[in-house]
Amino acid sequence: MRIQAGRLKGRALPVPRGARPASGRLKTSLFSVLAGYIDGARVLDLCAGAGALGLEALSRGAASVVLVDREPRTVKGLRAWLAEADREGRGDARRGDVLRGPLPPGPFDLIFLDPPFVLWEGSEAATMVGRAVSLLAPEGLLACKLPAKSPLPEDPRWRLVRHTAVASAAYALLAIGGETDAGDKEPGPGSSAAGDRPN
């Protein structure tokens, strides 16, 4: 698994044992939607694992990225990777649990949430989405990776901007509050999340 684009293109990711990083197809689709949104963004990657999403954003021009994982060995690997590749010191890796305990203080312009798929099956889904949304900047965006057939928890604190399935997985883009903007379809030209930041 490698960085797909940007200044770190081609660099191998620090994939920990048992990790299931986002597939190349899903990453390609997601980052094409986020094009024009990442440059200069403050990014948080929750349940970072190999850092496939957060480090891709860093490579593509994010101002900063904080990678959070609950496994000490994973965090150690991410820190070693950043020490070698991130010469400008824009990345940080920390231990943390998306479901409990402190998380890095926001606000963040872009948050990735890529937990083990089992966490989408019960009440924990609403807890982790709520904690992530609470760290968003007012115009921020939360990108969740989840099983294609798993429903997203509904709550007035967030709204669905887009949901796109790629094989057995999917990504959902959420913003703070308001009504749902889009359903289960791939974005078309000119749609709000395809280039500029959504309103």
C-alpha positions in Angstrom: 0.0 0.0 0.0 1.5 3.3 -1.1 0.7 7.0 -1.3 -1.1 7.6 -4.6 -0.4 11.3 -5.4 1.3 14.4 -4.2 4.8 15.2 -2.9 5.1 11.8 -1.2 3.7 9.8 -4.1 4.9 6.2 -4.2 6.1 6.1 -0.6 5.1 2.8 1.1 2.7 3.2 4.1 3.4 1.7 7.5 0.8 -1.1 7.4 0.4 -2.7 10.9 -0.4 -6.4 11.3 -4.1 -7.0 10.9 -4.9 -3.6 9.3 -7.2 -3.4 6.4 -6.3 0.0 4.7 -8.7 1.6 2.2 -8.5 -0.1 -1.2 -6.9 1.7 -4.1 -10.3 2.1 -5.8 -12.0 3.6 -2.8 -9.1 6.0 -2.2 -9.1 7.1 -5.8 -12.9 7.8 -5.7 -12.8 9.5 -2.3 -9.9 11.8 -3.1 -11.3 12.7 -6.5 -14.4 14.0 -4.6 -12.2 15.8 -2.1 -10.0 17.5 -4.8 -9.8 21.2 -4.2 -10.8 20.7 -0.5 -7.6 19.2 0.9 -5.0 22.0 0.2 -4.3 23.9 3.4 -6.8 21.8 5.4 -6.3 20.8 9.1 -6.9 17.0 9.0 -7.7 14.4 11.7 -7.5 10.7 10.9 -9.3 8.6 13.5 -8.7 4.9 13.7 -5.7 5.7 11.4 -4.1 2.2 11.1 -1.7 2.5 8.2 -2.6 6.2 7.8 -3.8 5.5 4.3 -6.2 8.4 4.3 -4.5 11.0 6.6 -1.1 10.5 5.0 -2.6 10.7 1.5 -4.1 14.1 2.5 -0.8 15.2 3.9 0.9 14.3 0.6 -1.7 16.2 -1.4 -1.2 19.5 0.5 -3.0 19.4 3.8 -1.6 22.0 6.2 -1.4 19.4 9.0 -2.6 16.0 10.0 -3.1 14.3 13.3 -3.2 10.5 13.2 -5.0 8.7 16.0 -5.0 5.0 16.8 -5.6 3.0 20.0 -2.8 0.5 19.3 0.6 1.7 20.7 2.6 -0.4 18.2 0.6 1.3 15.3 1.2 4.7 16.7 4.9 3.9 17.0 5.0 2.9 13.3 3.2 6.1 12.2 5.6 8.2 14.2 8.6 6.5 12.7 7.2 7.0 9.2 6.6 10.7 9.9 10.0 11.2 11.3 11.5 10.0 8.0 9.0 11.3 5.4 7.5 14.5 7.0 10.5 16.8 7.0 8.4 19.9 7.6 6.8 18.5 10.7 3.2 18.8 9.6 2.1 15.4 10.9 1.6 14.0 14.4 0.6 10.5 15.6 -1.1 10.0 18.9 -2.7 7.2 20.9 -6.5 7.6 21.4 -9.8 5.8 21.3 -12.6 7.1 19.1 -15.2 5.8 21.5 -13.9 7.0 24.8 -11.3 9.3 26.4 -9.8 12.5 25.1 -9.2 13.2 21.4 -7.1 15.9 19.8 -8.8 19.3 20.2 -10.4 20.7 17.0 -11.5 22.3 15.0 -10.5 20.3 11.9 -11.5 21.0 8.3 -11.4 17.4 7.3 -11.8 14.3 9.5 -11.4 10.7 8.3 -13.1 8.0 10.3 -12.1 4.4 9.3 -12.9 2.1 12.3 -13.2 -1.7 12.3 -16.4 -2.5 10.4 -17.9 -4.2 13.4 -18.3 -0.8 15.1 -20.9 0.2 12.5 -23.2 -2.5 13.6 -24.5 -1.2 17.0 -25.0 1.9 19.1 -21.3 2.6 19.0 -21.7 3.9 15.5 -23.6 7.0 16.7 -21.1 7.6 19.5 -18.1 7.6 17.3 -19.7 9.8 14.6 -21.0 12.2 17.2 -17.5 12.5 18.7 -15.9 13.1 15.3 -18.5 15.7 14.3 -18.0 17.6 17.5 -14.4 18.3 16.3 -15.3 19.7 12.9 -14.9 23.3 11.9 -18.2 24.9 10.9 -17.5 24.3 7.2 -15.7 21.0 7.8 -16.3 17.6 6.4 -16.3 14.1 8.0 -15.4 11.2 5.6 -16.4 7.8 7.0 -15.4 4.4 5.6 -18.0 1.7 6.3 -19.5 -1.5 4.8 -21.5 -0.7 1.7 -24.7 -2.2 3.2 -24.4 -0.6 6.7 -26.8 2.2 7.4 -25.4 5.5 8.8 -26.7 6.6 12.2 -29.1 9.5 11.9 -28.9 12.5 14.2 -29.7 16.2 13.9 -26.1 17.1 14.7 -25.0 16.0 11.2 -26.2 15.7 7.7 -25.3 13.3 4.8 -23.6 15.1 1.9 -22.8 12.0 -0.2 -22.7 8.2 0.1 -20.7 6.2 -2.5 -20.3 2.4 -2.6 -17.1 0.9 -4.0 -17.4 -2.9 -4.1 -18.2 -4.1 -0.6 -17.1 -0.8 1.1 -18.4 2.7 0.9 -17.5 6.2 2.0 -20.0 8.7 3.4 -19.3 12.4 3.6 -21.0 14.2 6.5 -21.3 17.9 7.5 -22.6 19.6 10.6 -26.4 19.7 11.0 -29.1 20.6 8.5 -30.9 18.4 6.0 -29.4 15.6 3.9 -28.0 16.9 0.6 -27.5 13.6 -1.4 -28.4 10.0 -1.4 -26.7 6.8 -2.5 -25.1 7.9 -5.7 -21.7 8.9 -7.2 -21.3 12.7 -7.5 -21.8 14.2 -10.8 -20.0 17.2 -12.4 -20.6 20.4 -10.5 -21.9 18.8 -7.4 -21.0 20.5 -4.1 -18.4 18.0 -2.8 -16.8 17.3 -6.2 -14.5 20.3 -6.0 -15.1 23.3 -3.8 -16.0 22.9 -0.2 -19.7 22.2 0.5 -21.9 24.9 2.0 
